[in-house]
Each structure stands twice: as C-alpha cells, then as structure tokens.
Amino acid sequence: MKLSNIFLSDKPTLSFEVFPPKTGDMYHKVEAAAREIAALAPDYMSVTYGAGGGGGKYTLDIAADIEKNYSVPTLAHLTCVSASREDVRKILAALREKGIENILALRGDYPKDGEYPVKKDFRYASELIEEIVSFGGFTIGGACYPEGHTEAESLDDDIINIGKKVDAGCQFLTTQMFFDNDILYSYIEKLRKKGIFVPVVAGIMPITNARQIFRSCELSGTVLPKRFIRIAERYGDNPAAMKQAGIAYATEQIIDLYANGVKNVHVYSMNKPDVARAIQSNLSEIIKA
Ligand code: FAD
C-alpha cells in the first residue's frame, strides 16, 4: 500500500525500522527479527540501505518478504551517493517487480575512508527524487533534520534545501532522531512558514546503549536534554535498566507528540522486536484515542 494513502487518514500511525545485514551469513537472523516486528502489524516498516549500496539486495529481499508474507506496507530506503543513473533504474525496476511502492530517497553519507566509491550522477537527494518521479509509480519520502544537517551552513539554509526536495516530488519527510520534542515543534513551524506542508514523520530512537548514543549524537549534532543525560549516566552501565529507561523515555516522547498533533511516528527499532513490542504495548490505548 502507498504511504501517501496511509498519511491521508486522521489516525495516528506507528511504524518501525529494520536494517539489512551487511553479509549473507547474517541474513536469516535479520529476516527473523524483521518478521517478528512485522507480526506486530505496524502501519508500515522501513528497511534501510547502505550508502555504498552494501546490503542493497538484502534491503529489497527483506522489504519484499515483509510485504508479501505479512501484508505490512514497506518503505525501502535508497541512497544515491554511490550509484549511477543506470544502477538506480535497475533498483527501481526490482522494487516495482517485488511490489514495493514506497521509497525513502536519500543521498547517503560521503565515505570517510574510501570504503565505497562516489559516483557523480546524483549530487543531492532531490536529484534522486527527480529520477524516481520520472520512473513513476512510487510514493517518495525524504530525510529532514530538526537540528539542521551537519553539512548545512544554517538550519534556514537546510530548510531551503528541504523545499527543493519537496518541489522535486518528495511527498513526506522523516526526521532524524531528536530527544527534545520542542525542537521538532519549532522545526515544523519553520517548515510550514516556508510553505512546506508535506507530512512530517517524527523519528524516535529508543536508547538501549547509552555510549553508542552519546557518540552518534556528537557526530550528528543532536542535542541531548539534561533529563536524558541524567538517565543515561545513571543507567548506562546496566543494559537491562538502560533498556527499560530508554523504552520509557521514547514512549513519553511519543505520547507528547501525538498529544501535540504530530500524528505519524516512526521508531528506529534497530532489529529489536522486544523494543518494538514494548513501545507498541505501552501505546495500545493511546494509538486508538
Ligand atoms: P540531501 O537532502 O541531499 O542533503 C545533504 C546536504 O546537502 C544537506 O546539508 C542539504 O542542506 C544540502 N543540500 C541538499 N540539496 C541541496 C542543493 N540543491 N543545493 C545545495 N545544497 C543542498 N543513510 C544511509 O546510508 N542509509 C539509509 O537507509 C539512511 N536512512 C536515513 C533515514 C533518515 C530518516 C535520515 C534522517 C537519514 C538517513 N540516512 C541514511 C542518513 C543520510 O543518508 C545522511 O544524513 C546524508 O548525509 C544526507 O542524506 P539526505 O538524503 O538528507 O541528503
């Protein structure tokens, strides 16, 4: 099913994400996790894609498995930093053939250590979006950054570039993780003031590993509220307690988002069915209200 139809409804949505294995020997483990998450019947599931195209085949296979065997709509991520126009057209044809109707169109990060080649056909996600539009048949989403993308000069500049993605045919935006909802509310207001009215899906990361999150927030420039830092410092060395606290924090964030009219929430469930299940169960009545 096309996500553009799902977003039309007034009903709040809750969706989950999985990432594909890098190598074939891990495929069955990831597939099993994806199936467990799919069995929770979320509104949709997304499957990420390596910036260098690594694991791309598995992205397609896992998305197709979820779509076919669980009837859960899927959103396949697709990056272009390391893809030629021909590569992209082949992937689009394969997605169409597998019945996948939704794509999150991304540029991908530039490699820091020559880990994968950079190709020149697409400079920005907006150019990939144009290609997908001309191919036809997909609902297309893009990434957005409530605290600004790390390469952008300013948040205002970044929002101008988000506008280019939307002009190119991007029909919804999914946010980078954030831990302070006020940052998202102010960002959405800025988007609307610039005339960007597509649905904004809030990306929520339940923290189960405090060290990892401190590092990735430092890299992405994501602000960590004091309340969050205290929790991570207190429970970070106790995996079971950190997981419980991370699920509780994410749940509270989501309840506040729904209460404030942000209707679509995507959980970065990171191949962890237990985390997805706990969050869904915490919201069982709230999602219906
Ligand atoms: P773009 O939209 O192209 O933006 C990149 C930078 O260029 C920004 O600073 C922007 O302001 C600037 N820019 C954009 N257009 C223009 C223009 N026309 N002129 C000048 N400047 C411009 N990475 C993966 O490898 N695989 C994934 O599956 C994946 N999934 C993601 C999902 C989400 C929800 C998010 C938020 C990120 C994801 N990423 C993923 C990471 C993403 O690939 C990186 O953040 C990457 O650095 C930027 O990708 P983008 O699509 O936002 O790029």
Boltz pocket constraint, residues with backbone or C-beta under 6 A from the ligand:
constraints:
  - pocket:
      binder: B
      contacts: [[A, 47], [A, 48], [A, 49], [A, 50], [A, 51], [A, 52], [A, 77], [A, 78], [A, 79], [A, 104], [A, 105], [A, 106], [A, 107], [A, 108], [A, 109], [A, 110], [A, 123], [A, 124], [A, 125], [A, 126], [A, 142], [A, 143], [A, 144], [A, 145], [A, 149], [A, 150], [A, 151], [A, 152], [A, 157], [A, 158], [A, 161], [A, 162], [A, 164], [A, 165], [A, 174], [A, 175], [A, 176], [A, 177], [A, 203]]
      max_distance: 6.0
